[in-house]
Amino acid sequence: MSRIGRTPVSVPAGVQVERQEGPGDERRVRVKGPKGELSLALRPEVDVTLSGQTVQVEARAAGREARAFHGMTRALLANMVTGVARGYEKSLEIIGVGWNAAVQGRKVVLQVGFAHPVEIPLPAGVDAVAPNPTSLVITGIDKQAVGQVAAKIRSVRPPEPYKGKGVRYTGEKIREKAGKAGGK
């Protein structure tokens, strides 16, 4: 049995978790809270039981694959509960002379040393704010979507090891290299 999967997920006040049976063998778990609503399709290897303010995930089979899905399902449910209760946030900073970012409608526009601006559309449920031209804050209730958008923005111009220029997560440490030593 998965160690992560055995840990119950505690549900805070204001968050509702319900299990739904669909046509055929389709089973889903809906999590609804003050920030929004998320849904997860359950795998046949796992089962979810609701009791009061806790959610317990149980493996229906024994085996390596069932243990993996057991732990993964529990982690996804915990992330959903946290997302609808508090939400998720990723901060990015832009290092480089003349480099900046702006949010225009449902897209992030980056000026990061290319001859053209780079536009990245925001998916539904993910928002971005630029508190100043050299920083971005990505927010949303879906942890995976927030992380994916932040990673996509970072991948436009990842930090380079010589001068440290690029888009990085706030607080990310970049090991800088010495560069050329000059010489004969």
Rosetta constraint file for C-alpha pairs under 8 A:
AtomPair CA 1 CA 5 HARMONIC 7.47 0.50
AtomPair CA 1 CA 6 HARMONIC 7.39 0.50
AtomPair CA 1 CA 59 HARMONIC 7.36 0.50
AtomPair CA 1 CA 62 HARMONIC 7.60 0.50
AtomPair CA 1 CA 67 HARMONIC 5.65 0.50
AtomPair CA 1 CA 70 HARMONIC 7.88 0.50
AtomPair CA 2 CA 6 HARMONIC 6.25 0.50
AtomPair CA 2 CA 67 HARMONIC 5.16 0.50
AtomPair CA 2 CA 68 HARMONIC 7.10 0.50
AtomPair CA 2 CA 70 HARMONIC 6.37 0.50
AtomPair CA 2 CA 71 HARMONIC 5.63 0.50
AtomPair CA 3 CA 7 HARMONIC 7.02 0.50
AtomPair CA 3 CA 71 HARMONIC 7.27 0.50
AtomPair CA 4 CA 71 HARMONIC 5.15 0.50
AtomPair CA 4 CA 74 HARMONIC 7.11 0.50
AtomPair CA 4 CA 75 HARMONIC 7.55 0.50
AtomPair CA 5 CA 57 HARMONIC 6.17 0.50
AtomPair CA 5 CA 58 HARMONIC 7.22 0.50
AtomPair CA 5 CA 67 HARMONIC 7.92 0.50
AtomPair CA 5 CA 70 HARMONIC 5.27 0.50
AtomPair CA 5 CA 71 HARMONIC 4.08 0.50
AtomPair CA 5 CA 72 HARMONIC 7.41 0.50
AtomPair CA 5 CA 73 HARMONIC 7.49 0.50
AtomPair CA 5 CA 74 HARMONIC 5.29 0.50
AtomPair CA 5 CA 75 HARMONIC 7.60 0.50
AtomPair CA 6 CA 56 HARMONIC 7.38 0.50
AtomPair CA 6 CA 57 HARMONIC 6.90 0.50
AtomPair CA 6 CA 58 HARMONIC 7.35 0.50
AtomPair CA 6 CA 71 HARMONIC 7.82 0.50
AtomPair CA 7 CA 56 HARMONIC 7.38 0.50
AtomPair CA 7 CA 74 HARMONIC 7.97 0.50
AtomPair CA 8 CA 54 HARMONIC 6.23 0.50
AtomPair CA 8 CA 55 HARMONIC 5.69 0.50
AtomPair CA 8 CA 56 HARMONIC 4.86 0.50
AtomPair CA 8 CA 57 HARMONIC 7.20 0.50
AtomPair CA 8 CA 74 HARMONIC 8.00 0.50
AtomPair CA 9 CA 54 HARMONIC 5.46 0.50
AtomPair CA 9 CA 55 HARMONIC 5.03 0.50
AtomPair CA 9 CA 56 HARMONIC 6.45 0.50
AtomPair CA 9 CA 74 HARMONIC 7.42 0.50
AtomPair CA 9 CA 77 HARMONIC 7.51 0.50
AtomPair CA 9 CA 78 HARMONIC 5.91 0.50
AtomPair CA 10 CA 53 HARMONIC 5.92 0.50
AtomPair CA 10 CA 54 HARMONIC 4.45 0.50
AtomPair CA 10 CA 55 HARMONIC 6.45 0.50
AtomPair CA 11 CA 15 HARMONIC 6.42 0.50
AtomPair CA 11 CA 16 HARMONIC 7.65 0.50
AtomPair CA 11 CA 17 HARMONIC 7.88 0.50
AtomPair CA 11 CA 53 HARMONIC 5.03 0.50
AtomPair CA 11 CA 54 HARMONIC 5.55 0.50
AtomPair CA 11 CA 55 HARMONIC 7.31 0.50
AtomPair CA 11 CA 81 HARMONIC 6.75 0.50
AtomPair CA 12 CA 53 HARMONIC 7.14 0.50
AtomPair CA 12 CA 85 HARMONIC 7.55 0.50
AtomPair CA 14 CA 33 HARMONIC 5.96 0.50
AtomPair CA 14 CA 34 HARMONIC 6.74 0.50
AtomPair CA 14 CA 85 HARMONIC 7.64 0.50
AtomPair CA 15 CA 31 HARMONIC 7.04 0.50
AtomPair CA 15 CA 32 HARMONIC 5.65 0.50
AtomPair CA 15 CA 33 HARMONIC 4.35 0.50
AtomPair CA 15 CA 34 HARMONIC 7.16 0.50
AtomPair CA 15 CA 81 HARMONIC 7.26 0.50
AtomPair CA 15 CA 84 HARMONIC 7.36 0.50
AtomPair CA 15 CA 85 HARMONIC 6.65 0.50
AtomPair CA 16 CA 31 HARMONIC 5.74 0.50
AtomPair CA 16 CA 32 HARMONIC 5.13 0.50
AtomPair CA 16 CA 33 HARMONIC 6.34 0.50
AtomPair CA 17 CA 29 HARMONIC 7.01 0.50
AtomPair CA 17 CA 30 HARMONIC 5.75 0.50
AtomPair CA 17 CA 31 HARMONIC 4.56 0.50
AtomPair CA 17 CA 32 HARMONIC 6.45 0.50
AtomPair CA 17 CA 50 HARMONIC 7.73 0.50
AtomPair CA 18 CA 29 HARMONIC 5.76 0.50
AtomPair CA 18 CA 30 HARMONIC 5.34 0.50
AtomPair CA 18 CA 31 HARMONIC 6.62 0.50
AtomPair CA 18 CA 50 HARMONIC 7.65 0.50
AtomPair CA 19 CA 27 HARMONIC 7.37 0.50
AtomPair CA 19 CA 28 HARMONIC 5.88 0.50
AtomPair CA 19 CA 29 HARMONIC 4.49 0.50
AtomPair CA 19 CA 30 HARMONIC 6.31 0.50
AtomPair CA 19 CA 48 HARMONIC 7.72 0.50
AtomPair CA 20 CA 27 HARMONIC 5.77 0.50
AtomPair CA 20 CA 28 HARMONIC 5.14 0.50
AtomPair CA 20 CA 29 HARMONIC 6.08 0.50
AtomPair CA 20 CA 30 HARMONIC 7.49 0.50
AtomPair CA 21 CA 25 HARMONIC 7.68 0.50
AtomPair CA 21 CA 26 HARMONIC 6.22 0.50
AtomPair CA 21 CA 27 HARMONIC 4.72 0.50
AtomPair CA 21 CA 28 HARMONIC 6.55 0.50
AtomPair CA 22 CA 26 HARMONIC 4.83 0.50
AtomPair CA 22 CA 27 HARMONIC 5.68 0.50
AtomPair CA 22 CA 28 HARMONIC 7.54 0.50
AtomPair CA 26 CA 41 HARMONIC 7.40 0.50
AtomPair CA 26 CA 42 HARMONIC 7.53 0.50
AtomPair CA 27 CA 41 HARMONIC 6.02 0.50
AtomPair CA 27 CA 42 HARMONIC 5.53 0.50
AtomPair CA 27 CA 43 HARMONIC 7.97 0.50
AtomPair CA 28 CA 39 HARMONIC 6.78 0.50
AtomPair CA 28 CA 40 HARMONIC 5.48 0.50
AtomPair CA 28 CA 41 HARMONIC 4.40 0.50
AtomPair CA 28 CA 42 HARMONIC 5.48 0.50
AtomPair CA 29 CA 39 HARMONIC 5.71 0.50
AtomPair CA 29 CA 40 HARMONIC 5.27 0.50
AtomPair CA 29 CA 41 HARMONIC 6.57 0.50
AtomPair CA 29 CA 42 HARMONIC 7.19 0.50
AtomPair CA 30 CA 37 HARMONIC 7.19 0.50
AtomPair CA 30 CA 38 HARMONIC 5.90 0.50
AtomPair CA 30 CA 39 HARMONIC 4.46 0.50
AtomPair CA 30 CA 40 HARMONIC 6.57 0.50
AtomPair CA 31 CA 37 HARMONIC 5.71 0.50
AtomPair CA 31 CA 38 HARMONIC 5.35 0.50
AtomPair CA 31 CA 39 HARMONIC 6.24 0.50
AtomPair CA 31 CA 80 HARMONIC 6.77 0.50
AtomPair CA 31 CA 81 HARMONIC 6.53 0.50
AtomPair CA 31 CA 84 HARMONIC 7.38 0.50
AtomPair CA 32 CA 36 HARMONIC 6.04 0.50
AtomPair CA 32 CA 37 HARMONIC 4.37 0.50
AtomPair CA 32 CA 38 HARMONIC 6.56 0.50
AtomPair CA 32 CA 84 HARMONIC 6.48 0.50
AtomPair CA 33 CA 37 HARMONIC 6.26 0.50
AtomPair CA 33 CA 81 HARMONIC 7.90 0.50
AtomPair CA 33 CA 84 HARMONIC 4.84 0.50
AtomPair CA 33 CA 85 HARMONIC 5.67 0.50
AtomPair CA 34 CA 84 HARMONIC 6.27 0.50
AtomPair CA 34 CA 85 HARMONIC 6.10 0.50
AtomPair CA 35 CA 83 HARMONIC 7.63 0.50
AtomPair CA 35 CA 84 HARMONIC 4.90 0.50
AtomPair CA 35 CA 85 HARMONIC 6.19 0.50
AtomPair CA 35 CA 86 HARMONIC 7.22 0.50
AtomPair CA 35 CA 87 HARMONIC 7.05 0.50
AtomPair CA 35 CA 141 HARMONIC 7.01 0.50
AtomPair CA 36 CA 84 HARMONIC 5.45 0.50
AtomPair CA 36 CA 141 HARMONIC 7.18 0.50
AtomPair CA 37 CA 84 HARMONIC 6.42 0.50
AtomPair CA 38 CA 80 HARMONIC 6.57 0.50
AtomPair CA 38 CA 84 HARMONIC 7.51 0.50
AtomPair CA 38 CA 142 HARMONIC 7.76 0.50
AtomPair CA 40 CA 77 HARMONIC 7.89 0.50
AtomPair CA 42 CA 46 HARMONIC 6.88 0.50
AtomPair CA 42 CA 47 HARMONIC 7.37 0.50
AtomPair CA 42 CA 73 HARMONIC 7.69 0.50
AtomPair CA 43 CA 47 HARMONIC 7.99 0.50
AtomPair CA 43 CA 69 HARMONIC 7.52 0.50
AtomPair CA 44 CA 60 HARMONIC 7.67 0.50
AtomPair CA 45 CA 59 HARMONIC 5.99 0.50
AtomPair CA 45 CA 60 HARMONIC 5.20 0.50
AtomPair CA 45 CA 61 HARMONIC 5.94 0.50
AtomPair CA 45 CA 66 HARMONIC 5.47 0.50
AtomPair CA 45 CA 69 HARMONIC 6.93 0.50
AtomPair CA 45 CA 70 HARMONIC 7.49 0.50
AtomPair CA 46 CA 57 HARMONIC 6.87 0.50
AtomPair CA 46 CA 58 HARMONIC 5.65 0.50
AtomPair CA 46 CA 59 HARMONIC 4.49 0.50
AtomPair CA 46 CA 60 HARMONIC 5.20 0.50
AtomPair CA 46 CA 61 HARMONIC 7.67 0.50
AtomPair CA 46 CA 66 HARMONIC 7.22 0.50
AtomPair CA 46 CA 69 HARMONIC 6.95 0.50
AtomPair CA 46 CA 70 HARMONIC 5.90 0.50
AtomPair CA 46 CA 73 HARMONIC 7.74 0.50
AtomPair CA 47 CA 57 HARMONIC 5.83 0.50
AtomPair CA 47 CA 58 HARMONIC 5.20 0.50
AtomPair CA 47 CA 59 HARMONIC 6.27 0.50
AtomPair CA 47 CA 60 HARMONIC 6.47 0.50
AtomPair CA 48 CA 55 HARMONIC 6.97 0.50
AtomPair CA 48 CA 56 HARMONIC 5.81 0.50
AtomPair CA 48 CA 57 HARMONIC 4.61 0.50
AtomPair CA 48 CA 58 HARMONIC 6.22 0.50
AtomPair CA 49 CA 55 HARMONIC 5.96 0.50
AtomPair CA 49 CA 56 HARMONIC 5.34 0.50
AtomPair CA 49 CA 57 HARMONIC 6.51 0.50
AtomPair CA 49 CA 58 HARMONIC 7.86 0.50
AtomPair CA 50 CA 54 HARMONIC 6.28 0.50
AtomPair CA 50 CA 55 HARMONIC 4.78 0.50
AtomPair CA 50 CA 56 HARMONIC 6.49 0.50
AtomPair CA 51 CA 55 HARMONIC 6.34 0.50
AtomPair CA 51 CA 56 HARMONIC 7.91 0.50
AtomPair CA 56 CA 74 HARMONIC 7.88 0.50
AtomPair CA 57 CA 70 HARMONIC 6.79 0.50
AtomPair CA 57 CA 73 HARMONIC 7.35 0.50
AtomPair CA 57 CA 74 HARMONIC 6.02 0.50
AtomPair CA 58 CA 70 HARMONIC 6.62 0.50
AtomPair CA 59 CA 66 HARMONIC 6.30 0.50
AtomPair CA 59 CA 67 HARMONIC 6.88 0.50
AtomPair CA 59 CA 70 HARMONIC 5.60 0.50
AtomPair CA 60 CA 66 HARMONIC 7.53 0.50
AtomPair CA 61 CA 66 HARMONIC 5.93 0.50
AtomPair CA 62 CA 66 HARMONIC 6.02 0.50
AtomPair CA 62 CA 67 HARMONIC 7.15 0.50
AtomPair CA 63 CA 67 HARMONIC 6.26 0.50
AtomPair CA 64 CA 68 HARMONIC 6.33 0.50
AtomPair CA 65 CA 69 HARMONIC 6.30 0.50
AtomPair CA 66 CA 70 HARMONIC 5.97 0.50
AtomPair CA 67 CA 71 HARMONIC 6.36 0.50
AtomPair CA 68 CA 72 HARMONIC 6.14 0.50
AtomPair CA 69 CA 73 HARMONIC 5.83 0.50
AtomPair CA 70 CA 74 HARMONIC 6.40 0.50
AtomPair CA 71 CA 75 HARMONIC 6.22 0.50
AtomPair CA 72 CA 76 HARMONIC 6.12 0.50
AtomPair CA 73 CA 77 HARMONIC 6.14 0.50
AtomPair CA 74 CA 78 HARMONIC 6.19 0.50
AtomPair CA 75 CA 79 HARMONIC 6.17 0.50
AtomPair CA 76 CA 80 HARMONIC 6.16 0.50
AtomPair CA 77 CA 81 HARMONIC 6.22 0.50
AtomPair CA 78 CA 82 HARMONIC 6.24 0.50
AtomPair CA 79 CA 83 HARMONIC 5.94 0.50
AtomPair CA 79 CA 142 HARMONIC 7.79 0.50
AtomPair CA 79 CA 143 HARMONIC 6.69 0.50
AtomPair CA 80 CA 84 HARMONIC 6.25 0.50
AtomPair CA 80 CA 141 HARMONIC 7.51 0.50
AtomPair CA 80 CA 142 HARMONIC 6.86 0.50
AtomPair CA 80 CA 143 HARMONIC 7.76 0.50
AtomPair CA 81 CA 85 HARMONIC 6.18 0.50
AtomPair CA 82 CA 86 HARMONIC 5.71 0.50
AtomPair CA 82 CA 87 HARMONIC 6.42 0.50
AtomPair CA 83 CA 87 HARMONIC 4.04 0.50
AtomPair CA 83 CA 88 HARMONIC 6.06 0.50
AtomPair CA 83 CA 140 HARMONIC 7.52 0.50
AtomPair CA 83 CA 141 HARMONIC 4.26 0.50
AtomPair CA 83 CA 142 HARMONIC 5.99 0.50
AtomPair CA 83 CA 143 HARMONIC 6.83 0.50
AtomPair CA 84 CA 141 HARMONIC 5.64 0.50
AtomPair CA 86 CA 141 HARMONIC 7.73 0.50
AtomPair CA 87 CA 139 HARMONIC 7.13 0.50
AtomPair CA 87 CA 140 HARMONIC 5.69 0.50
AtomPair CA 87 CA 141 HARMONIC 4.49 0.50
AtomPair CA 87 CA 142 HARMONIC 7.51 0.50
AtomPair CA 87 CA 143 HARMONIC 7.96 0.50
AtomPair CA 88 CA 139 HARMONIC 5.61 0.50
AtomPair CA 88 CA 140 HARMONIC 5.49 0.50
AtomPair CA 88 CA 141 HARMONIC 5.77 0.50
AtomPair CA 88 CA 142 HARMONIC 7.16 0.50
AtomPair CA 88 CA 143 HARMONIC 6.02 0.50
AtomPair CA 88 CA 146 HARMONIC 7.04 0.50
AtomPair CA 89 CA 137 HARMONIC 6.78 0.50
AtomPair CA 89 CA 138 HARMONIC 5.57 0.50
AtomPair CA 89 CA 139 HARMONIC 4.44 0.50
AtomPair CA 89 CA 140 HARMONIC 6.75 0.50
AtomPair CA 89 CA 146 HARMONIC 7.06 0.50
AtomPair CA 90 CA 137 HARMONIC 5.79 0.50
AtomPair CA 90 CA 138 HARMONIC 5.16 0.50
AtomPair CA 90 CA 139 HARMONIC 6.58 0.50
AtomPair CA 90 CA 146 HARMONIC 7.05 0.50
AtomPair CA 90 CA 147 HARMONIC 7.07 0.50
AtomPair CA 90 CA 150 HARMONIC 6.69 0.50
AtomPair CA 90 CA 169 HARMONIC 7.50 0.50
AtomPair CA 91 CA 135 HARMONIC 7.29 0.50
AtomPair CA 91 CA 136 HARMONIC 5.77 0.50
AtomPair CA 91 CA 137 HARMONIC 4.49 0.50
AtomPair CA 91 CA 138 HARMONIC 6.31 0.50
AtomPair CA 91 CA 150 HARMONIC 7.97 0.50
AtomPair CA 91 CA 169 HARMONIC 5.86 0.50
AtomPair CA 91 CA 170 HARMONIC 5.48 0.50
AtomPair CA 92 CA 135 HARMONIC 5.61 0.50
AtomPair CA 92 CA 136 HARMONIC 5.07 0.50
AtomPair CA 92 CA 137 HARMONIC 6.32 0.50
AtomPair CA 92 CA 150 HARMONIC 7.46 0.50
AtomPair CA 92 CA 154 HARMONIC 7.78 0.50
AtomPair CA 92 CA 167 HARMONIC 6.73 0.50
AtomPair CA 92 CA 168 HARMONIC 5.57 0.50
AtomPair CA 92 CA 169 HARMONIC 4.35 0.50
AtomPair CA 92 CA 170 HARMONIC 5.16 0.50
AtomPair CA 93 CA 134 HARMONIC 5.72 0.50
AtomPair CA 93 CA 135 HARMONIC 4.32 0.50
AtomPair CA 93 CA 136 HARMONIC 6.33 0.50
AtomPair CA 93 CA 167 HARMONIC 5.84 0.50
AtomPair CA 93 CA 168 HARMONIC 5.55 0.50
AtomPair CA 93 CA 169 HARMONIC 6.12 0.50
AtomPair CA 93 CA 170 HARMONIC 5.73 0.50
AtomPair CA 94 CA 99 HARMONIC 6.79 0.50
AtomPair CA 94 CA 100 HARMONIC 6.56 0.50
AtomPair CA 94 CA 101 HARMONIC 7.83 0.50
AtomPair CA 94 CA 134 HARMONIC 4.89 0.50
AtomPair CA 94 CA 135 HARMONIC 5.97 0.50
AtomPair CA 94 CA 165 HARMONIC 7.68 0.50
AtomPair CA 94 CA 166 HARMONIC 5.90 0.50
AtomPair CA 94 CA 167 HARMONIC 4.60 0.50
AtomPair CA 94 CA 168 HARMONIC 6.55 0.50
AtomPair CA 95 CA 99 HARMONIC 7.02 0.50
AtomPair CA 95 CA 134 HARMONIC 7.13 0.50
AtomPair CA 95 CA 164 HARMONIC 7.21 0.50
AtomPair CA 95 CA 165 HARMONIC 4.96 0.50
AtomPair CA 95 CA 166 HARMONIC 5.31 0.50
AtomPair CA 95 CA 167 HARMONIC 6.38 0.50
AtomPair CA 95 CA 168 HARMONIC 7.95 0.50
AtomPair CA 96 CA 112 HARMONIC 7.61 0.50
AtomPair CA 96 CA 165 HARMONIC 5.15 0.50
AtomPair CA 96 CA 166 HARMONIC 6.48 0.50
AtomPair CA 98 CA 111 HARMONIC 7.86 0.50
AtomPair CA 98 CA 112 HARMONIC 7.69 0.50
AtomPair CA 98 CA 113 HARMONIC 7.88 0.50
AtomPair CA 99 CA 110 HARMONIC 7.69 0.50
AtomPair CA 99 CA 111 HARMONIC 5.33 0.50
AtomPair CA 99 CA 112 HARMONIC 4.73 0.50
AtomPair CA 99 CA 113 HARMONIC 6.59 0.50
AtomPair CA 99 CA 134 HARMONIC 7.18 0.50
AtomPair CA 100 CA 110 HARMONIC 6.04 0.50
AtomPair CA 100 CA 111 HARMONIC 5.29 0.50
AtomPair CA 100 CA 112 HARMONIC 6.54 0.50
AtomPair CA 100 CA 133 HARMONIC 4.98 0.50
AtomPair CA 100 CA 134 HARMONIC 5.05 0.50
AtomPair CA 100 CA 135 HARMONIC 7.81 0.50
AtomPair CA 101 CA 108 HARMONIC 6.98 0.50
AtomPair CA 101 CA 109 HARMONIC 5.67 0.50
AtomPair CA 101 CA 110 HARMONIC 4.49 0.50
AtomPair CA 101 CA 111 HARMONIC 6.18 0.50
AtomPair CA 101 CA 130 HARMONIC 7.01 0.50
AtomPair CA 101 CA 133 HARMONIC 5.38 0.50
AtomPair CA 101 CA 134 HARMONIC 6.21 0.50
AtomPair CA 101 CA 135 HARMONIC 7.12 0.50
AtomPair CA 101 CA 136 HARMONIC 7.24 0.50
AtomPair CA 102 CA 108 HARMONIC 5.88 0.50
AtomPair CA 102 CA 109 HARMONIC 5.26 0.50
AtomPair CA 102 CA 110 HARMONIC 6.60 0.50
AtomPair CA 102 CA 130 HARMONIC 6.00 0.50
AtomPair CA 102 CA 133 HARMONIC 6.54 0.50
AtomPair CA 103 CA 107 HARMONIC 5.95 0.50
AtomPair CA 103 CA 108 HARMONIC 4.58 0.50
AtomPair CA 103 CA 109 HARMONIC 6.10 0.50
AtomPair CA 103 CA 128 HARMONIC 6.75 0.50
AtomPair CA 103 CA 129 HARMONIC 6.44 0.50
AtomPair CA 103 CA 130 HARMONIC 6.41 0.50
AtomPair CA 104 CA 108 HARMONIC 6.23 0.50
AtomPair CA 104 CA 109 HARMONIC 6.97 0.50
AtomPair CA 106 CA 121 HARMONIC 6.05 0.50
AtomPair CA 106 CA 122 HARMONIC 5.46 0.50
AtomPair CA 106 CA 123 HARMONIC 7.97 0.50
AtomPair CA 106 CA 127 HARMONIC 7.78 0.50
AtomPair CA 107 CA 119 HARMONIC 6.40 0.50
AtomPair CA 107 CA 120 HARMONIC 5.40 0.50
AtomPair CA 107 CA 121 HARMONIC 4.16 0.50
AtomPair CA 107 CA 122 HARMONIC 5.29 0.50
AtomPair CA 108 CA 119 HARMONIC 5.67 0.50
AtomPair CA 108 CA 120 HARMONIC 5.14 0.50
AtomPair CA 108 CA 121 HARMONIC 6.38 0.50
AtomPair CA 108 CA 122 HARMONIC 7.27 0.50
AtomPair CA 108 CA 128 HARMONIC 7.44 0.50
AtomPair CA 109 CA 117 HARMONIC 6.35 0.50
AtomPair CA 109 CA 118 HARMONIC 5.60 0.50
AtomPair CA 109 CA 119 HARMONIC 4.53 0.50
AtomPair CA 109 CA 120 HARMONIC 6.47 0.50
AtomPair CA 110 CA 117 HARMONIC 5.62 0.50
AtomPair CA 110 CA 118 HARMONIC 5.03 0.50
AtomPair CA 110 CA 119 HARMONIC 6.41 0.50
AtomPair CA 111 CA 116 HARMONIC 7.37 0.50
AtomPair CA 111 CA 117 HARMONIC 5.03 0.50
AtomPair CA 111 CA 118 HARMONIC 6.56 0.50
AtomPair CA 112 CA 117 HARMONIC 7.52 0.50
AtomPair CA 112 CA 118 HARMONIC 7.97 0.50
AtomPair CA 112 CA 157 HARMONIC 7.12 0.50
AtomPair CA 112 CA 166 HARMONIC 7.66 0.50
AtomPair CA 120 CA 153 HARMONIC 7.27 0.50
AtomPair CA 122 CA 126 HARMONIC 6.21 0.50
AtomPair CA 122 CA 127 HARMONIC 6.88 0.50
AtomPair CA 122 CA 128 HARMONIC 7.88 0.50
AtomPair CA 122 CA 149 HARMONIC 7.32 0.50
AtomPair CA 123 CA 145 HARMONIC 7.93 0.50
AtomPair CA 125 CA 140 HARMONIC 5.80 0.50
AtomPair CA 125 CA 141 HARMONIC 6.96 0.50
AtomPair CA 125 CA 142 HARMONIC 7.45 0.50
AtomPair CA 126 CA 138 HARMONIC 7.02 0.50
AtomPair CA 126 CA 139 HARMONIC 5.80 0.50
AtomPair CA 126 CA 140 HARMONIC 4.64 0.50
AtomPair CA 126 CA 141 HARMONIC 7.56 0.50
AtomPair CA 126 CA 142 HARMONIC 7.88 0.50
AtomPair CA 126 CA 145 HARMONIC 7.06 0.50
AtomPair CA 126 CA 146 HARMONIC 6.31 0.50
AtomPair CA 127 CA 138 HARMONIC 5.81 0.50
AtomPair CA 127 CA 139 HARMONIC 5.26 0.50
AtomPair CA 127 CA 140 HARMONIC 6.20 0.50
AtomPair CA 128 CA 136 HARMONIC 6.83 0.50
AtomPair CA 128 CA 137 HARMONIC 5.58 0.50
AtomPair CA 128 CA 138 HARMONIC 4.48 0.50
AtomPair CA 128 CA 139 HARMONIC 6.20 0.50
AtomPair CA 129 CA 136 HARMONIC 5.82 0.50
AtomPair CA 129 CA 137 HARMONIC 5.24 0.50
AtomPair CA 129 CA 138 HARMONIC 6.63 0.50
AtomPair CA 130 CA 134 HARMONIC 7.77 0.50
AtomPair CA 130 CA 135 HARMONIC 5.84 0.50
AtomPair CA 130 CA 136 HARMONIC 4.58 0.50
AtomPair CA 130 CA 137 HARMONIC 6.32 0.50
AtomPair CA 131 CA 135 HARMONIC 6.44 0.50
AtomPair CA 131 CA 136 HARMONIC 6.71 0.50
AtomPair CA 131 CA 137 HARMONIC 7.67 0.50
AtomPair CA 132 CA 136 HARMONIC 7.64 0.50
AtomPair CA 138 CA 146 HARMONIC 6.41 0.50
AtomPair CA 138 CA 149 HARMONIC 7.71 0.50
AtomPair CA 138 CA 150 HARMONIC 6.75 0.50
AtomPair CA 139 CA 146 HARMONIC 6.25 0.50
AtomPair CA 140 CA 145 HARMONIC 7.72 0.50
AtomPair CA 140 CA 146 HARMONIC 6.01 0.50
AtomPair CA 141 CA 146 HARMONIC 7.80 0.50
AtomPair CA 142 CA 146 HARMONIC 6.26 0.50
AtomPair CA 143 CA 147 HARMONIC 6.14 0.50
AtomPair CA 144 CA 148 HARMONIC 6.00 0.50
AtomPair CA 145 CA 149 HARMONIC 6.19 0.50
AtomPair CA 146 CA 150 HARMONIC 6.25 0.50
AtomPair CA 147 CA 151 HARMONIC 6.04 0.50
AtomPair CA 148 CA 152 HARMONIC 6.09 0.50
AtomPair CA 149 CA 153 HARMONIC 6.24 0.50
AtomPair CA 150 CA 154 HARMONIC 6.17 0.50
AtomPair CA 151 CA 155 HARMONIC 6.03 0.50
AtomPair CA 152 CA 156 HARMONIC 6.74 0.50
AtomPair CA 153 CA 157 HARMONIC 7.84 0.50
AtomPair CA 153 CA 167 HARMONIC 7.57 0.50
AtomPair CA 154 CA 158 HARMONIC 5.49 0.50
AtomPair CA 154 CA 166 HARMONIC 7.94 0.50
AtomPair CA 154 CA 167 HARMONIC 5.13 0.50
AtomPair CA 154 CA 168 HARMONIC 6.06 0.50
AtomPair CA 154 CA 169 HARMONIC 7.73 0.50
AtomPair CA 155 CA 167 HARMONIC 7.80 0.50
AtomPair CA 156 CA 167 HARMONIC 7.73 0.50
AtomPair CA 157 CA 166 HARMONIC 5.19 0.50
AtomPair CA 157 CA 167 HARMONIC 5.71 0.50
AtomPair CA 158 CA 166 HARMONIC 5.13 0.50
AtomPair CA 158 CA 167 HARMONIC 5.38 0.50
AtomPair CA 158 CA 168 HARMONIC 6.65 0.50
AtomPair CA 159 CA 164 HARMONIC 5.55 0.50
AtomPair CA 159 CA 165 HARMONIC 5.30 0.50
AtomPair CA 159 CA 166 HARMONIC 4.03 0.50
AtomPair CA 159 CA 167 HARMONIC 5.74 0.50
AtomPair CA 159 CA 168 HARMONIC 6.14 0.50
AtomPair CA 159 CA 174 HARMONIC 7.35 0.50
AtomPair CA 160 CA 164 HARMONIC 5.15 0.50
AtomPair CA 160 CA 165 HARMONIC 5.75 0.50
AtomPair CA 160 CA 166 HARMONIC 6.43 0.50
AtomPair CA 161 CA 165 HARMONIC 8.00 0.50
AtomPair CA 161 CA 174 HARMONIC 6.68 0.50
AtomPair CA 161 CA 175 HARMONIC 6.27 0.50
AtomPair CA 161 CA 176 HARMONIC 4.60 0.50
AtomPair CA 161 CA 177 HARMONIC 5.68 0.50
AtomPair CA 162 CA 176 HARMONIC 5.43 0.50
AtomPair CA 162 CA 177 HARMONIC 5.30 0.50
AtomPair CA 162 CA 178 HARMONIC 6.87 0.50
AtomPair CA 162 CA 179 HARMONIC 6.31 0.50
AtomPair CA 163 CA 176 HARMONIC 7.10 0.50
AtomPair CA 164 CA 174 HARMONIC 6.83 0.50
AtomPair CA 164 CA 176 HARMONIC 6.83 0.50
AtomPair CA 168 CA 172 HARMONIC 6.44 0.50
